[in-house]
Amino acid sequence: MTLGVLAVLAMLFVMFSGFWTDWLWYRSVHFSSVFTTTLWTKIGLFFAFGIVMAIAVGINVWLAHRLRPPLSAMSTEQQSLDRYRMGIAPFKKWALVAVTAVIGLIAGASASGEWRTWLQWVNGVPFGTTDPQFHKDVSFYAFDLPWYRFLLSFGFACVVLSLVAAALTHYLYGGLRLTSPGSRATAAATGHLSVLLGLFVSLKAVAYWLDRYGLAVKSSGLKSADNWTGLRYVDANAYLPAKTILFFIAAICAVLFFATLWRRTWQLPVIGFGLMVLSAVLIGGLYPAIVQKFQVQPNEQAKEAPYIEKNIKATRDAYDIRDSDVTSYKGNYKPTSDEDSQRLRDDADTVASMRLLDPNVVSPAFQQQQQVRSYYQFPSTLDVDRYKDKDGKEQDTVIGLRELNLAGIPERNWINDHFKYTHGYGAVTAKGTEIADGGGPQYTESDLPSKGQLPPHEQRVYYGEKTTQYSIVGGPQKELDYSDDSGEKSYRYQGKSGVSLSNPINRAAYAVAFGEPQILYSGAIGDGSRILYNRTPKERVESVAPWLTIDGDAYPAVIDGRIQWIVDAYTTSNGYPYASRTTLGDSTADSLTNGQRAVVAQQNQVNYIRNSVKATVDAYDGTVKLYQWDTKDPVLKTWMKAFPGTVEKKGDISPDLLAHLRYPQDLFKVQRQLLTTYHVTDPGTFYTGSERWQIPSDPTTKSGNAVPPYYLSMKMPGQKQQAFSLTTTFTPNKKDNLGAFMAVDADATSNDYGKIRLLKLPAQTPVPGPQLAQSKFNSDPTIANELNILKKFGDSEIEYGNLLTVPLDEGLLYVEPVYLRGANTNYPLLKKVLVSYGDSKPVLENSLKDALDVVFGKKAPTTGSEPPPGGGQTGEQPPPSGQTVQQALSDAEKAYDDGEKARVAGDWGAYGDAQKRLKAALDRAAKASEKGGKSGS
């Protein structure tokens, strides 16, 4: 008995620990109202529906027992049942309580999972838009219909369980007889079960009526749209009238079942039920198939045109792409004179700030040059933001935080993992458009502690994308702050984040919740100790706002003296009538998507999405703030009613924060996926699919996944100046030439923020898409020869950066940085830049300036050509005539070694001179190789 009591108490404490730690965490982030609202809603639904189910089943069992016949027929069947009746007689009440309690618990647990549906139904706000078929507000489909369907499914479950329980009770006590002679059921049992069957058929009638509205949000396949949603011709002209007819048939059948209370025979109800089933097959199945076969298929395009038009309008509204600005663009402009070429060259300098520093490639360079200690790390993909330089000019900037890396701790133990190594330190930034001598990042904020162009700010990073472990701070055990030449610096956390462990109950609860007994008795925990957990930005936002879908890419920014993680969050719905659905996991995936950058979705299938919330998470104290961004979104207004006080007004966003907000990538990727089909607004063209686009695969990787969108400051046709934009490309379906270019104004301070611009190229345009552009670079003999020489030198590897596409004066400019990862280094250095424009010969040069000069004819190419007399800009003597490839490579190897020695010594003047000699030697090797190839042929 003692062991049993202790076991029960232990289980109760485990359950209490989970509940108690959750409550403490929500209270620590000042979102306790989210916890309490969610908890009380779940409890209310659990008890309300659990009690209803238990009472319904219990009453029907009690009634069946009360209506039992006074005497059982003397038959073999009844004699065998007597043993069960006698065995259960002493425990009838307890058995009834136990059965109904179990059923009630299951029903209550199922109902509590519908807390989101309940809150949306109770707090629903009108959309102000009606569907074209039933003329009901969209809120009916988004908020009301899901709740009605839940009630209907609960009603079916309730009736079916009651029917089964009542039938078994009637059978046990003789009200139903299967083998006994005479009547198979008593009049009382007949009446009781008939009423239950009547309720079942009544619910079926309600289901038929709701199915009529469900047609507006029903998904089906169409030739030109796989995720088509809404009514089609056969739905409006066959299924809709069929559902209405079946509603009336089911209602009449239900009346016949209820009439059995007086007629005491099942003859008419059974006939009626059979007719209802036959009608469901003929009217609900066969008739629509006939209409589809003989009316729709012979002239499907004309029949479906009105419904396609409704679907196009609803889809473009639901995904906020209705105002996409589509303009024609030639894409194949050719300069006609030297003056024309010079104009293009001048325009190339102003049309975009070409970001050569690829945040997807240079993370190893940050890691190698700025990691400083092994217990720090940078994310594999860095972020792009905008900061002002020392002259006050805004520039595209690549940024990464130096976060904690537990795997790099010199000695792993519980104290080191959770008490000493608790936080990262400092932000590191580099110019996106400039490269340092040698090809590395041009840092604007670096070293430890970080210093540079960023304003003074708190540099400690307690909350970050890589910070997944818990830490205990603020107590007797001091933390390692950072290390420099003078040794380790200690620190004690000063923030108010986390949960206090000064209370022994809290310590016991966390010891159980985290499965770590040392939390309960460790001497490293004392007054002031606080436990930090749930430390990734997306995790914190998702926890305090469980009704939001979280963008996959949280990014850091220095704002008002603090490092803040900015998290974009979406409101979604799966109930927008006529709007086609998309799968978030698929539409947001690209070549860069991994577990860290995946969208956190409450529901994966959606047909409505808005970037309604901008959230911030303080990297030092973990403070979470939610800001209303889309002030018109009815879904957000609904959730703000359900959770009042959790979302701050848009006007509370500080100017400093506003300057760093940007258009979110996952929303952009969803919109571009929809625009592959829904850029077409003509129903006929939509049906044929002749202008359908596709998202090209990333040519710089071998994954075959979609090309990621790129942030870029650029000037679209019609714009007077550059704007921070998010860009992508499209190709025609199953083709590799360019079909369109898409850009959205991503600067939150701009009046045009969120404006989508599409440049549509002619159907037969010769302009290559990303794959063809990459092939053009790779297949050029001069470029291939130069790259091969680079790869052979020092057994190096070539890595391609982001292939940028930029519209330039009715043509398209492709720019791609080329990185070299040497055998002696574990990070890439930018060595070359590839550029092509229209039909011009692609060029490979040392800098973007040189490449643009060459591609527009301002200067001769240096790749594959002899250096000018006197060595040109390198300042070296002309090489001896007849120099072989091997001799040139020997000179290059010596220059490389000299450069590495100079870099280690910090002699950047000598390093730059060595790089120039290295380049000149490689050029000579390329020329010698080219000559050798010609003579050999």
C-alpha positions, 0 to 999 in steps of 0.5 A: 500500500505504501509503495502504491501511494508513493508511486501515485504521488510520484506520477502526480508530481511528474504531471505537476512539474510539467504544468508548473514549469510551463506556468513559470516560463510563461510568467517569466516572459510576461505572456502568462495570459496566453498560458491561462487563456489556452489552459482554461479553454482546453479545460472548459472544452474538456469538461463540457464535451466530456460531460456531455458525452458521458451523460449521453451514453450513461442516460441511454444505458440507464434508459435501456436498462430501465426499459428491459422486459420484466421476464426474459424468454426461456431460450438457450440464448437468454439462459447463457446471458443470465450468467452475465446479468447475474455476474454484473448485477452487484457492480452495475452502478460502478460499471456504468460510472467506469464506462461513461467516465472512460468515454467522457475522458476520451471525448474531452481530450479530443475536444480540448484539441479544438481550442483554436477552432473554438477561440476563432469561432467565438472571437471571429471578425468579418472579412468584409468579403463574400464568396461568389456562390452563397454570398456569405462572409469569408469568416463563415468559412474560416471561423464558423464552418470548422466549428460546425463540422466539429460539432457535427462529428462530435454529435455523430460520435455521441449518437453512435456510441449511445446507439451501440451502448443501448443496443448492447444493454437491450441485448443483455437484458432481453430487449433485443433477441437474435435467436429466440422465437417470436419478436426480435425486439420489444416495443420499448427497445424498438422505440428507444433505438429508433429515436437514436437512429432518427438522431443519426439520420438527422445529423446526416441531414445537417451534414448534407446541408453543411456539405453544400457550403463545403463545396466552396472550400473543397479541393479538387484537381483541374488540368491547369491547377493541381490544388484547385479549390472551390466549385466547378461546373459539376459542383454548382450544377450537380453536387449542389442540387444533389446535396439539397435534395439529399438533405430533404430526403434525410430529414423525411427519413429522420421523421419516419424513425421518430414516428416509430415511437407510435407505430412500433415498427421499423418497416417504413424507417428501414425503407426510407433509409434504404431509399436515402442510401440509394439516392446518395448513390444515384443523386450524389454519385452517378448524376454528377459523373454523368454531368461531368462526362456528357456536359463538361468534358466535351466543352470543358474550357467554356463550362469551367471559365466562370468558375476559373475566374472566381478561383483566380480572383479569390486566390490572388486575394488570399495570397495578397498577389492581386496587385502584382504589377506585370509589365512586358520586358524585352530582355534581349537588348543589344547595344548598337554603338560605342555610345550605347555600350558606354551608357549601359556601362554607366547604368550598370553602376547605378542599377544595383548594388551587386552583392558579391559577398554571398551569405550562403558561402562565406560563413566558413570565412567568418568562422575561420577569421572571427570565431576566435575561440572553439566554443563559438560558432556562426550559422551556416547561412548568414543574414543580409541587412542594411546598415549605414557606413561611416559616411552615413550611406546605407549599404547592404551588409552581411551579418552573423552572431558569434553564438555558443558552440558546446561541442567546442568546449575544451572539457565537457561536464555539467558545470561547464555546459550549463553554468560556465559557458552560457552565451556567445559574444558579439556581432560580426558584419561585412560589406556585401558589395566589397571584398578585402584584399585577398578575396575575404570579407571586408569587415565593418564589425569584427574582433572580440569584443566586436568593434567597428561601425555598429553603434555601441550595444550589449554584445552578449548573446544568451538567446540565438538560433544555435542556443538550444541547451539550458543554462543556469546563470546569476548564482554563485557560479560565475560565467566565462564572458570572453577571453583575450590576450590577458586571459579569461573574463568572468561575468554574472548575468544581470538580466531578469530573464529566465525562472528563479531557482531560489525556491526548492519547489522550482528546483525540484520541478525542473529537476524532474522536467529536465531529468537532471537530479543535480538541479535539486542539490547542486551547490552551484545553484543558490540565491539569484540563480535563474534557469534559461531555456526555450532560447531560440528566437523562433521557439520563443515566438512560437511558444508565446503566440501558438496561433502564428506560423513562424518564418524559417529565417530569424535574423539579428539586428543591432537596434537601440543599443541591443542585439534583437532577433527579428522574426516574421510571423504569419496568420494563416487559414485553410478556409478561404472559399475558392482560393487554391491551397498550397503546402507550406513545407513544399512551397518554402523549400529551396536549396538552402532550406534545412532544419534550422531554416524551415518554417514553423507551421501550425497547419501545413495546408493553407489557402490564406496567408498574411505577414501580420506580425513582426516579432523581436527577441532580445538576444540578452534577456530574451524579451519577446515583443509582438507588433501588429504589422497588417492592421487590416488582417481579420485573422489577426484581429480575431486572435487579438480578441482571443488574446488581448494585450499580447500584440502591440500596436504598429505605431509602437515600432521604433524608427530604429527597428523599422529601418531593419524590418524587411519583406519575409522570405517564406511569404515571398516563396509562397507567393512566387509559387502561386504566381507560377500559375496565377500571374494569368488572369484570363480564364482561357489562358489559365485553363490551357496552361500555355503560360505556366511558369516554374521556379528554376533549380539552383544552378550553383548546387547539385541538389536540384532544389529551387533557387533561393530568393536574394535580397538586393538593393536594385532599381527596377524599370520605372523606379528612380532609385535603388530599393532594398528588394527581394528577387527571384526568376521564373522559367517557362514550364519545362524550359530553361530560358527566362520567363519572368523576373520578380522583385518585391520592395522589401524596405519596410520604410518605403511607401511601396513596401510589399509591391510585387513587380513582374517583368514578363519576357516574350514567350520565345525570348532567347534570354537564358535562364539561370541554368543556361546562364550557368552553362554558358559560363561553364562552357566558355573555353577561356573561362573553363581553362582559367578555372581549371588552372585555379583548381589545379593550383594548390589542389583548390576547389571552386565554389560559386556564389549567388547567381544574381539576375539584374534587369538593365535597360531592356536586357538582363545582366548576370553576375556570379562571384567565384570563390576559391577554397585552397587546400591549405585553407578551410574557407573560400576566398572570392577570386573572380567574378563572372558577368554576362549580358544578353548575347555578349561573350561571358567574361571572368575577371578579378573584380566586378568593375573589370568584368563590367568594363570588359562585357560592355567593351570598355576594356579588353579582357585580361583572362587568357591574354598577355600582361601589358609591357612592364607587367601592367599594374602588377609592377613586375618585369615582363616574363621571359618569352616562351615561358611554359605552363609549369614555369608560370605555375612555379611563379604563382606558387611562390607568389602564393607562399609570399602572400600567405607569409605576409598575411600571417605577419599582417603586412597587407602591403606585401600581401597585396603585391603578392596577390597581384603577382599571383594573378599575373602568373596565373594569367601567363599560365592560362595563356601558355596552356592555351597556346600549347593546346592550339599547337597540339591541335 
